[in-house]
Amino acid sequence: MNVTVIEQAENLLGNILGARVGGYCADLHRRNGVDLRTGTGVAAVDTSDHGVRITTTTGDVVEADAAVVGIGIVPNVEVAAASGLAVDGGIVVDAVGRTSVPHVYAAGDVASRYSPRVGGHIRVEHFDNANRQAGVVADTIVGRESLSDDPHWFWSDQYSTNIQFTGTDFGATDLVVRGDIDTGEFSVFYLSGETLTAAFAMDRGEDIMAARELVGKRVDAALLTDEDTDLWEMYEELEQA
């Protein structure tokens, strides 16, 4: 199929990955023949028996057989707020899913959970996070309190490429690259000073598995970029230090 993607943001996945890494993802789509238009909104959509006519905010017109609309989600907190639960960009919960009302819990996309690792509340829209939160809430309800505060992790298979991300880029001031961007097989590490805050990879899942253990630790950026450095050995040495 011939595919056109209209994205109102200036960068693809920029709010999660940042502009530079979001640009790598945009390049992946363009290399695979997608007409990707960032920084472009939709002004009008007209449908007929013959297809769809989309007018963009730049004045361009896109004729298509079908349109898929992805507008994101907004957490459904109206009932929670009306019931007296604290709400702030999601249902506010503590590290184990307890809301501000005793014996009421929340987990998953709608929950703004306190993360000791992050030092604040964060709401994550991914089923890996929802699964782990649900397990913690279940433990808490039966009096077997536990905590899951591992770095967040998501992945996607796009074309023949696997992309993965772990952590958060909160406070990231530097990016370092391991591998070769031109070949499409590389990892990017997000650093705040000397502390690793997040990592992204294309077709380097093993790097992400190691990075999940390294997030939050002080690391040597030069070693991260050195292909001869074993990231698991780096982690073990940091644990023993």
N, C-alpha and C positions, 0 to 999 in steps of 0.2 A: 504493500500500500504506500501511497504518498501521504506523508504525515506532516502537518503543520502544528506547532505548539506555540500558543500565545501565553506569555508569562508576564504579569504586570510588574513583578519585582525586577530589579536591575540585574540580579544574579540568580542562577538556578540553585536552589537549596542554600542560598546565601545566609538565611537566618539560622541555619543549623551548622553549616560547614564553613561559613565565611566566604568572602568574595573570591579569593584566590582559588580555593579548592572547589567552590561552586563552579568556577570557570572551567576546571578540568572536567567536571561532569557535563557541562554544556558542550565542551569540545567532543566528548564521547558521542553525544547524540548527533552532533553535526557531522562527524566522520561517518556515521551510519545513515546519512541521507535525510535526517530530519530538518525541516525548515523551522528552526527555533528562533522565536522573536521575543527577546527579553525587553523589559522596560516598556511593554506594550499592553494596554488594557483593551477591554471589549466595550465598544460603544453601543452596539445593537446586534441582535440576532433575529434573523427572519427565516422562517421555515416555510417550505412548500412541498408539494408532491414530488418535486425533483431534487430536494436536498435542503441544505442549509446555507444561508448567506450571512457571513459575519463581517461586520464593519468594525475596524479597530479604532482606537483613540488617535492613531496617527493618520487616519483617513483611508487606510488600505482596506480592500475587500477580499475576503477569502471565501471561495466557493467550495463546498464540501458535500460528500454524500451523507456524512454523519458527524455529529459533534459530541464529544465527551466533556462534561463540565466537572472540573475539580475545584471546589471553592473552599476546601479546608473544613474544619469543624470548630464549633464553639461549645465549651463544656456546658452541659445542661444542669444548671445549679438552682433553677427557680424553686423547685420543691424543697431542696435543702435549705435555701435561704428563708423560705416561708416557715420552715420548721425550726428556725432558730440556730442553725448550724453556721459557723463562721465560714464566710466565702470571700475569696480574694483571688480572682483569676482561676478558680477551681474550688473544690471543697477542701478547706484547710484541715490537714491531719498532721499528727506527730509522726515520728519515725516508724511507728508500727501500725499506722492507719487509724488511730483513734481521732474522732472529730471532737469539736468543742462540747458536744452533748454526750454524757456518759452512755456507754453501751451502744453507741452508733458508730459505725466504721465506714470508711470509703477506700476504694482501691481502683487502680486502673487509670484510664485517660482523664477521668474527671477529678482525680485527687491531686491536690497540691501538697506534696509530702515534704516534711522536713528531712533534709539530708545532712547528717553530721559531716559527711565528706565535703559537701559543697559549702556548708555553713549557712544554709538558708533553705527556703521552700522551692521546690521545682516540680513542674508538671510535665510528664513525658508521655507522648502518644506512640507507644509501640507495645506489641503484645508480649515481648520478653519482659518488659517492665511490669505489665499487668499481671503476668503469671507469678512473678516473684513477690509482688505486693500482696496478691491474693493468698499466697502461702503464709506470709507473715501475719496477715490479719486472722487467718484460720488458727494459727498457733496462739495468737493473743486471746482469741475468744475462748479457747479451751484451757487457758492458763499456762500455756507453754510458750512464754514470750521469746521471740527470736528477732533478729534484725537482718535485713538484706539491704546493704548500702554499697554494693559493688558498682563500679563505673557503668553507666548506661551504655547499651550496645545495640546497634541495629545494622541490618544488612539488606542488600537488594541485588538481584541478578538482572542486569541490563544488557541485552544482546548476549554475547558470550563472555561478558565481563562481570565479575563479582566485586561489588564495592561494600566496604564495611567501615563502621565508625564506632569509636568508644570514647566515653568520657564526656566532658563539656568543655567548650572553649572559653569559659568565663575567665577573664583576666589574661587571656593569651596575648602575648606581645611579640612572639617570634614563631616562625614556622621553619622547620628543617625537613629536608627531603632525603629519603633513603631509596636508592634505585634510580631508574631512568624514566622520567616523565614521557619522553618521546616514544618509548616502547609500550606505554600504557600499563606497565607493571611497576608499581612504586608504592611507597608509604610516605605519609606526611605526619610529622609530630608537632603538636601545639605546645608551646612552652610559655610559662609565665615566670620570667627570670630563669631559674634553673629547675623549676618544678614542671613536670609533665602533666598537662591538664587534659589532653585528648589526643587521639590518633585517627587517621583515615588511611585506607588502603584500597588500591585496585589490584585484584588478583594476588593479594599477599595476606591471606587470612591468618597465617601463622604469626605474622608481625602483630596483628591485632590481638591475638590471644596472649601474646607476651605483654603487649602494651596495656591490656586490662589489669595486669598485675603491677605495672610500673606507674600507672596514673596516680598522681599525688606524691610521687617520690622525686627527690632531687637527682637529676641525671646529667651526664656529660653530653652536650649536644653533638660534639665531634664524634663520640662513640656511636651515637644513634645513626649518624649518616654513613658510618664506615661499614661497608658490606661484610667485612671480615669479623665484625663484632657479633657474637651470639647474644641475642636479646635475653634469652632465658638465663644464660650465665651471668649477664649483667644484673638481672633480678635477684638471682641467688646470692651474688656478692653483696648487693645492697641489703638483703635480708640478714646476712651474717655480720654486716658492719655494725 
